[in-house]
């Protein structure tokens, strides 16, 4: 699905992976004072994706800064490999490499994921253990 992201002035698309059978998202971003203040006050963020046939995904997460160099390298490679398919892009268009001091990474731990297909309005819900 293609979509847009609107979370505390985040303008780039997140990527994801599965870790120990659970989804985990990552967002390469700039750490602006407004964004840092918003997340310090409330780390809960929601990402939404929508397509014209009314397919939609809503992902509720807890976002935390994860700026270690190894994490940045891992996320850089996830974007390069496009996880999920079609979501990634070349972070080199925004930062010179994973060690660029302007590159920051948000770890996105989902606690609720809702998938709705236009022809199946009840959709599917996933909750992290203990969050339902």
Steps between C-alpha positions, in 0.01 A plus 500: 500500500611852436406765748598800699638544848410784731656466843648790699629661179661178377520515126676181393345154473586238762628151424436186701631159586389206711700434815418190704168468314391858574496806273756775563514827310779748437489856379800692369434865575632838605490576874340843507437676833123476447514131417726425798269693734188327371650154543641586845151601608318212335681221314181353354478539122260372237592421140228464238511368145212525253433408137214613271323158514455578873769264627648644818745417776524685830797429726513632857856508635724620778787695343843529662824648372756232411809679376782250547721461193427127465127572510541771238691259275232235545221745417698639203517146360130435568410805293735384224335155495151661502326332790209464435529478122472844346531697826873555500708756318855628494571681827806640321259752346468657847817406694853420390526162684388332826752706702354833384424695822179636345358146458287384792300182535173433675426148619127438453358229725146421384240417760202491262473440125169521312468385139185582303437394143234698315289188439545364854416781742537303824869461413758347731645624828832403661597598853834461674484253790340662804367803305147385431 
